[in-house]
């Protein structure tokens, strides 16, 4: 277990580099999109007889910048999210749809496709993970689980 701090440091550096690349990519793409917008409004549209005033161009550029900022924030949240490994057998969750016998359950903060191992399970019921088949959790109602 001597490698654990080294692995943690490598993960942090890798994550930091991923964020720096994402920031650089976002800035470059914003500048490219703004340049294309300006070129279209200043050169292409006048050729077609459509004249947009300067304040209109500025308004469109601000709107595009706001959209890009929201996209950046969403993407950054996705990059910050830790990877999820399938829940362990015995993990508890709640059904978000009726399982007849397939549906969806929420385990922790993740939504998973699930299949009931016994009977249909109503929405909102507590379930226990009894197995995993690919990306589908096999679940049983909480009270049906055998206690050890």
Buried (B, 14 or more C-beta within 10 A) or exposed (E): EEEEEEEEEEEEEEEEEEEEEBEEEBEEEBEEBBEEBEEEBEEEBEEEEEEBEEEEBEEBBEEBEEEBEEEBEEEBEEEEEEEEEBBEEEBBBEBBBBBEBEBBBBBEEEEBBBBBBEEEBEEEBBBBBBEBEEEBBBBBBBEBBEEE
